[in-house]
Amino acid sequence: MDALSQVAEAVPADTGSNWAIWAAVIAIVVLALVVFYIRWKTKRLPGEYVYQASRLTRGNRLFPAQVQISSSSVTMLQPQWVGKLEESVHIAHIASIKIDTNMVFSDVLIETTGGHNPLVCHGHTKSDAVKMKQVIEKFQSDYYKKA
């Protein structure tokens, strides 16, 4: 009996709380990694004319879409858990730009000359939507002045 009582004293009686602490630490580390991954996937694209959709709109909760406008093309980038969806249209192939203004946010529809499905950008502020249209029209007029 004497050896059994010595073994019982050597084993800590509170092993259940150690597992709870380790589980909490692991959960915090996993949560931090997920938050870091989401922040990394949604970093701002390089360029002067980049417009990011609001996270408060449909389809943009975790990974908001970004629209990058350059002198030669308009590119919409939609990050995903694995990979990304990227659509690009040359400035010369843009036929029209429609802005659907809602209560708070606006949707921008960029239609192409080929009649293909338009680029649909949900969840931009009204001022960003108007700026996008102005920048695209400016780059289009510059493109056709050169030609």
N, C-alpha and C positions, 0 to 999 in steps of 0.2 A: 504494500500500500504506500509505503514511503516513496518509492520510485514513481508511482503513478501520480502522486500529488506534486512531485517535482516537475513532471512533464506537463501537467495541467497549468502550473504556474508559468512555465516557459512560453506557452502558446497565448498570445494576446486574446482576450475575450471579445474585443471590439473589432473583429475583422469585417463585419458587414458595413461599417461606415467607411472603411478604406475603399471598398468597391464603389460605393456611392460617390466618393470624391473623385476616383479615377474616371468613372462614367461621366461625371460633370465636366472634368477637364477635357476628355475626348470630345464631348459634345460641343464645348466651346471652341476647340481647335477646328473641328469640322465646320462649324458655323463661320468661323473667321476665314477659312479657306474658300468657302462658297461666296462670301461677301467679296473677298479679294478677286476671285475669278470673274464675278459679275462686273466689278469695277474695271478690271483689265479688258474685258470684252467690249465695254462701252466707252473706251477712251475716245477722245475727240480726234477726228480725222485731221490731217494736216491741210492747210490751205486757208485762204482769206474768206472764201464764201462757203462756209459749212454751217448747216442748220440742223439742230437736233430736236426731235419731237419730244413732247412732254411725256413723262412716265405715267401721267394721270389719264392717258387715253388708251383706247383698245389697241391691243397688239404691241404696246410699248411699255408694259409694266416692268419687266426685268431688263429687257434689251431694247432701248428706244432706237428707232430708225434715225439715220442721218442722211442728209442730202448734201452732196458736194458738187458745187458748180464751178466749172473752169471755163476758159475761153473756147475750149473745143468740145466739151461734153457735160452732161448732167448725170451724176451717178447717185443712186439710192442704195444704201447699205443697211441691211437688216441683220444684226448679229443673232445667232442662235446658240443653243447649248453646245452643239458640235458644228463648227463651220459657220458660214454666213451666206446670206442671200444678197447678191449684188446685181443690180440692173443698171445698165448704162445706155444713154442715148446721145448720139452726136448732135451738136447744136443745130446743124443744117436739117436734121430730121425731125425737129420739133414743130408740130403744126399749130398747136394751141395749148394754152395754159388756163385751166379753170380753177377758181378758188371757191370752195364751198365753206362759207363762214357759218359756224354754229354759235351757240351761246358764248362759249369761252375760246374754244380752239377752232382751227380751220383745217380742212383737207385740201390738198393741192393735187390736181389731176393734170398730168403732162401727157398730151396726146401726140402721137407720132404721125408722120406722113404716110407710113406704110399701112395704117389702119389697124395695127396690132393693139393689144390691150394697153391702155394707158398706164403710166407710172402713177401709182396712187400713194401719196404720202399723208398719213393720218397724223393728227395731233400737233400741228405747229401753231404757234401763236399767230394772231391775225397780222401783226406787224411783220413777222418772219415770212409769212405767206406772200404778202405784198412785196417785200424785199426780194424774195426768190423770183417772183415774176418780173420785177424790174431788172434784176441782174441778167436773167436769161434773155430778155428782150434787148438789153444793151449789148450782150455778147453776140446775139443774132445779127443786129444791125452792123456791128463791127465786122463780123464774118462776111456779110454780103457787100460791105463797102470795099473790102480787100479784093473780092472776086470781080 
